[in-house]
Amino acid sequence: MIAHWIGFVVFILFALVGILLTMMGIMGTFSIFIGAVAYDLITWSWTISWQVLLIILGLAILGEILEWVVDIGHSRARGVSTAGTIGSITGTILGAIIFSPLMFIIGTVIGMVVGAVLGAYIGELIVKKNSKKAWRAAKIALDGRALVAVMKTLLAIIQIWIVISAIF
């Protein structure tokens, strides 16, 4: 019985970290999956079945795939050029890599946002040679990052609900 509660507290801690990371645009949904696995290992049970673990792992992977699909689709639907979209994606990745060592998680988030905005701006500026249109693309990239954060946070909440339903 005590192992159940210890496992549950560990899962909740992983879930809270997962929600926080997901809201910041980082792969927090995988933290929730790891927390569910930790629960099973701590309790030495299969209370959370392998089928449920596969479902929440699938949701984590789906979240990562949807992140890029939504980001690209959002930019394209709002008229951002291919260069602006590629710039946003490249900037997101490079920003995360460059800023991560500076301030760990917060640096990653700042880097992703700044990178997306600058990347979209530069990409659009190269193609359209118009600062106003480039700035519009940068704002759309920022909107896209916010949309992705909301979407992935909802997926994380669904994951948590599935795991808690399996436990209780």
Phi and psi in degrees as a GROMACS rama.xvg file:
@    title "Ramachandran Plot"
@    xaxis  label "Phi"
@    yaxis  label "Psi"
@TYPE xy
-65.8601  -35.8739  ILE-2
-62.6855  -36.4682  ALA-3
-59.3426  -46.8213  HIS-4
-71.5756  -37.3181  TRP-5
-63.0745  -46.1886  ILE-6
-60.1012  -39.7822  GLY-7
-66.2242  -42.4327  PHE-8
-63.2019  -42.524  VAL-9
-61.693  -44.6897  VAL-10
-59.8785  -45.8223  PHE-11
-60.6865  -40.5781  ILE-12
-62.4247  -45.4917  LEU-13
-62.4095  -38.766  PHE-14
-66.0412  -43.0645  ALA-15
-63.7823  -43.8409  LEU-16
-61.7726  -41.1117  VAL-17
-61.0844  -44.7895  GLY-18
-62.1512  -46.7167  ILE-19
-59.7746  -48.1797  LEU-20
-62.7212  -41.8995  LEU-21
-63.9136  -41.1114  THR-22
-62.469  -26.6983  MET-23
-90.276  1.0286  MET-24
88.7041  13.8959  GLY-25
-105.494  164.079  ILE-26
-70.6261  61.1243  MET-27
-72.384  -21.8848  GLY-28
-63.8075  -27.3127  THR-29
-73.4713  -28.9396  PHE-30
-63.7165  -39.0703  SER-31
-64.9854  -41.7684  ILE-32
-60.6496  -46.0098  PHE-33
-62.2262  -39.0427  ILE-34
-61.9671  -38.5144  GLY-35
-66.7889  -41.9792  ALA-36
-63.6845  -41.865  VAL-37
-60.7263  -39.9472  ALA-38
-56.9277  -50.1041  TYR-39
-61.5466  -39.5826  ASP-40
-69.2401  -40.8938  LEU-41
-66.4748  -42.7685  ILE-42
-82.5866  -11.1167  THR-43
53.6457  47.8608  TRP-44
-140.528  173.87  SER-45
-114.284  44.3543  TRP-46
-57.2625  -42.5962  THR-47
-94.7926  103.599  ILE-48
-64.9501  162.531  SER-49
-64.1509  -28.329  TRP-50
-66.0339  -42.7902  GLN-51
-65.6714  -41.0241  VAL-52
-60.9638  -41.0584  LEU-53
-64.7722  -37.3145  LEU-54
-64.3407  -46.7893  ILE-55
-72.5131  -29.1668  ILE-56
-66.6989  -41.9575  LEU-57
-61.0141  -39.2532  GLY-58
-65.4186  -37.4312  LEU-59
-64.2596  -44.6956  ALA-60
-65.9157  -42.5074  ILE-61
-57.6091  -41.3484  LEU-62
-59.734  -40.7419  GLY-63
-68.868  -40.0642  GLU-64
-65.7724  -47.5337  ILE-65
-62.8862  -31.0641  LEU-66
-54.6447  -48.1578  GLU-67
-76.123  -37.5459  TRP-68
-63.8781  -46.4317  VAL-69
-66.4119  -44.1247  VAL-70
-58.627  -48.991  ASP-71
-67.3103  -46.9878  ILE-72
-61.107  -40.5717  GLY-73
-62.1603  -45.9435  HIS-74
-64.536  -46.4876  SER-75
-64.9464  -41.4365  ARG-76
-65.8248  -26.3777  ALA-77
-97.0548  11.2723  ARG-78
89.7443  14.1454  GLY-79
-77.6111  138.54  VAL-80
-68.214  167.252  SER-81
-59.8201  -41.4638  THR-82
-63.1785  -39.8958  ALA-83
-66.3669  -39.5048  GLY-84
-67.6072  -46.2416  THR-85
-63.5517  -39.1367  ILE-86
-61.3953  -41.0405  GLY-87
-63.5703  -45.8444  SER-88
-65.4418  -46.9513  ILE-89
-61.9329  -43.6456  THR-90
-62.5326  -38.8619  GLY-91
-60.0001  -48.5464  THR-92
-65.8513  -49.8907  ILE-93
-63.9386  -39.86  LEU-94
-60.6596  -43.007  GLY-95
-63.1896  -42.5604  ALA-96
-66.8411  -44.4156  ILE-97
-71.5579  -42.381  ILE-98
-84.4518  -20.5439  PHE-99
-56.3871  -47.5132  SER-100
-65.8773  -21.9799  PRO-101
-73.282  -43.3458  LEU-102
-144.867  38.0649  MET-103
40.9273  -117.544  PHE-104
-66.7553  -47.0212  ILE-105
-62.026  -39.3134  ILE-106
-62.8648  -38.5019  GLY-107
-62.2172  -46.7929  THR-108
-63.279  -48.9833  VAL-109
-60.0422  -44.448  ILE-110
-61.0487  -41.238  GLY-111
-63.7947  -44.3977  MET-112
-69.6576  -49.9667  VAL-113
-62.0588  -42.4706  VAL-114
-62.155  -43.3886  GLY-115
-62.2473  -45.1073  ALA-116
-66.1344  -50.2462  VAL-117
-64.9902  -40.7995  LEU-118
-62.0757  -44.8186  GLY-119
-64.3034  -42.8762  ALA-120
-60.1689  -50.5098  TYR-121
-65.1346  -45.5646  ILE-122
-60.0899  -43.8715  GLY-123
-70.7237  -37.4862  GLU-124
-64.0194  -39.0001  LEU-125
-62.417  -42.9464  ILE-126
-79.9153  -48.5923  VAL-127
-95.1121  -14.222  LYS-128
50.7216  38.2007  LYS-129
-138.958  114.837  ASN-130
-62.2996  -37.3655  SER-131
-65.1038  -42.9435  LYS-132
-68.5625  -35.5442  LYS-133
-66.3372  -40.6806  ALA-134
-65.0645  -37.912  TRP-135
-60.5228  -43.1327  ARG-136
-63.3506  -38.0247  ALA-137
-64.4334  -41.6013  ALA-138
-65.4778  -37.9304  LYS-139
-64.2974  -38.9738  ILE-140
-62.8825  -39.7339  ALA-141
-64.9032  -44.1748  LEU-142
-58.4564  -41.4989  ASP-143
-62.6628  -41.1272  GLY-144
-62.8892  -40.5808  ARG-145
-65.6474  -42.3356  ALA-146
-60.8972  -43.512  LEU-147
-63.8385  -42.0501  VAL-148
-61.4794  -42.3903  ALA-149
-64.7849  -45.8297  VAL-150
-60.5942  -47.1812  MET-151
-70.2158  -31.0402  LYS-152
-65.0559  -40.0546  THR-153
-62.5422  -41.3728  LEU-154
-61.3771  -40.3432  LEU-155
-63.7328  -41.2408  ALA-156
-63.3211  -40.3324  ILE-157
-62.6985  -43.6944  ILE-158
-57.5825  -47.7522  GLN-159
-61.259  -44.1456  ILE-160
-60.0485  -42.9502  TRP-161
-61.7879  -45.884  ILE-162
-65.9495  -45.7455  VAL-163
-63.3551  -37.6874  ILE-164
-62.1142  -37.3027  SER-165
-70.6281  -36.1563  ALA-166
-71.5022  -44.4704  ILE-167
